[in-house]
Amino acid sequence: MARIVTTPEDIDFLKELLAAAEMLRKLPLPVDLWKVQNLYHEMLKSTYPEFQKKIQQGDEAAEKWLNPFVSLGQQLSIRVG
């Protein structure tokens, strides 16, 4: 997760994180994700608004970034919006 904080525009890695989070939720045992949740929350406060501005300016790459980022938040039980 630390990698996505330093390179948030890496959509492929964001999608890999999303896939990993989806897999973790399917495990039959509890997984403590508080560190990942904290990093995500930091991104929600800093990176997410930046990408929203880019979307408003018509940046198609930022639009492609939004859905996996929001989905990752859902997998981490963090509400985006």
C-alpha positions in Angstrom: 0.0 0.0 0.0 2.9 2.4 0.7 3.8 2.2 -3.0 0.4 3.5 -4.1 0.8 6.5 -1.8 4.0 7.5 -3.6 2.7 6.6 -7.1 -1.1 7.1 -6.9 -1.3 7.4 -10.7 -0.3 3.8 -11.2 -3.7 2.4 -12.1 -2.4 -1.1 -12.7 -1.0 -1.4 -9.2 -4.2 0.1 -7.8 -6.1 -2.6 -9.5 -3.7 -5.2 -8.1 -4.3 -3.9 -4.6 -8.1 -4.0 -5.2 -7.8 -7.7 -6.3 -5.7 -8.5 -3.2 -8.2 -6.8 -0.9 -11.1 -8.7 -2.5 -9.2 -12.0 -1.9 -8.4 -11.1 1.7 -12.1 -10.5 2.5 -12.8 -14.0 1.3 -10.4 -15.7 3.8 -12.2 -17.6 6.6 -10.1 -15.8 9.2 -10.0 -12.2 10.3 -7.3 -10.0 8.8 -6.1 -6.8 10.5 -6.0 -4.1 7.9 -5.6 -1.1 10.1 -2.3 0.0 8.6 -3.6 -0.3 5.0 -6.8 1.5 6.1 -4.8 4.4 7.6 -2.8 4.8 4.4 -5.9 4.7 2.3 -7.5 7.3 4.6 -4.5 9.6 4.1 -4.9 9.2 0.3 -8.6 9.9 0.7 -7.8 13.3 2.3 -4.9 14.2 -0.1 -4.8 12.3 -3.4 -8.5 11.8 -3.9 -9.3 15.6 -4.1 -6.4 16.0 -6.6 -7.9 13.4 -8.9 -11.3 14.9 -8.6 -9.9 18.2 -9.8 -8.3 16.4 -12.7 -11.6 14.7 -13.6 -13.3 18.1 -13.6 -10.6 19.3 -16.1 -11.4 16.3 -18.4 -8.5 14.1 -17.5 -9.5 10.6 -18.8 -6.7 8.8 -16.8 -8.0 10.3 -13.6 -11.5 9.0 -14.5 -10.1 5.5 -14.9 -8.4 5.8 -11.5 -11.6 6.8 -9.6 -13.5 3.5 -9.8 -10.8 1.2 -8.6 -9.9 3.7 -5.8 -13.5 3.8 -4.6 -13.8 0.0 -4.9 -10.7 -0.4 -2.8 -12.2 1.8 -0.1 -15.3 -0.4 -0.1 -13.1 -3.5 0.4 -11.3 -1.8 3.3 -14.7 -0.7 4.8 -14.0 2.9 4.2 -16.7 5.1 2.8 -15.6 7.4 0.0 -17.7 10.4 -0.9 
